[in-house]
Amino acid sequence: MKSFLQTTSLCLIFLLLLIHSGFAQQKTIKGVVSDEKGLPVPGVSIMVKGTQQGTSTNGDGGYTINVPSASSMLIFRAIGYATREVAATSSVLNVSIRETTGDLDEVVVKGFGAQQKKITVTGSVSTISGKDLVSTSVANVSNMLIGNAPGVSGLQQSGEPGRNGSAIYIRGVSTYAGSTDPLIVIDGVPEPPEQTYSRLNSMDANEIESLNILKDASSTAVYGVRGANGVIIVTTKRGKVGKPVLSASTNFGFTTAANLPKNVSSYDFAVMRNEAIRTEQSTYGVSAFNDLIFDANDLWKFANNRDYLPSEVAAYPGLNDAQRAALNASPALYYSSRDLFKDQFGGRGPQQQFNLNIAGGTEKVKYYTSLGYFSQGSILQNTDYFGANTNSTYNRYNFLSNFDINAVKNLAISVNLSGQFGTTVGPGIDGGTSLGDRYKIIMQYLYDTNAMMAPGIIENKLINSIAGNPGTPSNPLGRKIGSLLGNQNSIRNLLASGSETTYDSRLSGRIGAKYTMDYLTKGLSLRANVNYENNYSKATTYRVTLPEYSVRRNPVDPNVLDFFGGERTSSGTFNPNPNHNSVNRTFYVDAGIDYARTFGSHNVTALVLGNAQKYYLPFDNFNTPSGNMGLVANVAYNYKEKYLAEVSVGYNGTEQFAEGRRFGLFPAYSAGWVMSNESFFPKNDYFTFFKIRASYGLSG
């Protein structure tokens, strides 16, 4: 009995020692995760290497985690930062992580939300961060792309506020629906081809997390026919775990014309015009323009900036010597030289932007909300005349709210709500429904003017040099230019076109769900997205009857101006513009299966997804629907991030093609070799990365 008790006691003591040893191996680590500037980083994922044990940093960057032993390794991961592994050698472990702008660990968003590390991407993809976009401080996102990515060029068709976006060309020009525009995808939702840049250029750049440009067939094949001209994928910002972070930003600036054409003098213009008329006469035998040639007396007035010859002043009755001397010394009103381009486009367009956003959340709910305001003026000189105005302005309000909700186990819900409300005021150009048309018409007003036309507004009166009877003392040049060059100047035509006010509003709502099925096999998940967008546009043109005058210097007192004309038959009228009144609706849905898993050194990702989109765009009073649908598959593989391969296929179609020819198959293949990850590659600070890649595919 005594022996049994001794044996039992020894076993209990040994068991207690084992338990104590097990607890002793558990170690609590505390610390703060900060960036390179020493600022805390919330939402950093911290995992014990080789286990499923982990935590994340709070709003102050702090964390607490238990590790099995002092030899454990902690892995710190965060979007936008390089992954770091640190040994758990101390109970207080403060860690600094660095941002990965342009880093190979950066995650790239590809077609239909697929994500890969930049180092493993085998297609041609360029990434622009939201920070880089905001730093450009230009009016809209399409202009921000120019010069920020290789293979991307653009053409700005107009400088009008609210209409000054650029057409983007990715690796040249191809076609889809007669268009050369790339496909724009915002938070996974493609924009209709008829409104390619509408929503993109209405976005506040402060809302954008990143922008990825897909340029080759291996990247765009999943979009099929719609990816013919490349794809621009826009990802907006989302909340992170941590305390609410309130941010505000503002900037102010001015826009000016970088270069303006220079006018010749009125004398040079008159000489060249005479030569043009004589050439016309000698070539076609036309004699009707004989009276339009400027004679020697006219040329003297142009050369000397005078409205009267000395002989005309001497012959004028009732003037004394002082009055004649004053009239001879008075500068011309009609024969003078003017810099018409500077007069019309020499202004400064003020620009200002404000943004206020808040972000934060818990493990259950994360949120990001942004409010923005943008205002831009025009370089057109601001002339206000009887309610008509030559200036252009653009004002826009933005809001964006993104929510990520982990309500139940394995199910994640994402909700996006956004809106843009803009008001554009500019010349009411007839027939100017496109940016190119408006620009051409406005410039035509200027080109139809000439160097000796009237100087616009004098003493709050619009001077039209051809008003009245040609050849009268009040209109000395009417007989020479009226029938050949029209009867108005550019300021008059801009004022007469009226003022067009366009109201645009865009509301978009998206809800997405992701269901993780790790209980079946690790890395498997289902997802679905539904999006509805409503665009409303309305335009009204206000036109007035303009009182127009001719002017001359009073011969008795040249400092006094005599005005002729000025009749006004009616007041202003408001007219709706049917070309700009519309309500456009877009409905989008997709559903798919994702798979991502690592087997030792082998990394595999796969995607199978179906999608459909329907949009209703009113043309010619018909609310005609149009749509497309497709099926997508993608598989990517890499071994130790050295040997890379990817296969993609898109099978999709559009109602814009004839029956029987609406669908097409678009396969693509790509491979890569990260030679710099090989052991034989020389390690130095100058040549740090080298990758060979090749791709082949079929795109729209």
PyMOL commands that set and color helices and strands:
alter all, ss='L'
color gray80, all
select helices_A, chain A and resi 2-25+111-113+118-120+130-136+141-145+193-195+200-202+205-207+217-227+266-284+290-292+296-304+310-315+321-329+340-345+435-447+478-485+490-496+578-580+675-677
alter helices_A, ss='H'
color red, helices_A
select strands_A, chain A and resi 27-34+45-48+54-56+62-67+73-77+84-87+95-96+107-109+115-117+125-129+152-156+166-170+183-186+189-190+208-214+231-236+242-255+349-361+365-377+384-385+388-389+393-408+411-427+456-458+461-463+499-516+524-543+548-553+561-565+573-576+582-599+602-619+622-639+643-654+663-674+691-697
alter strands_A, ss='S'
color yellow, strands_A
deselect
rebuild
show_as cartoon
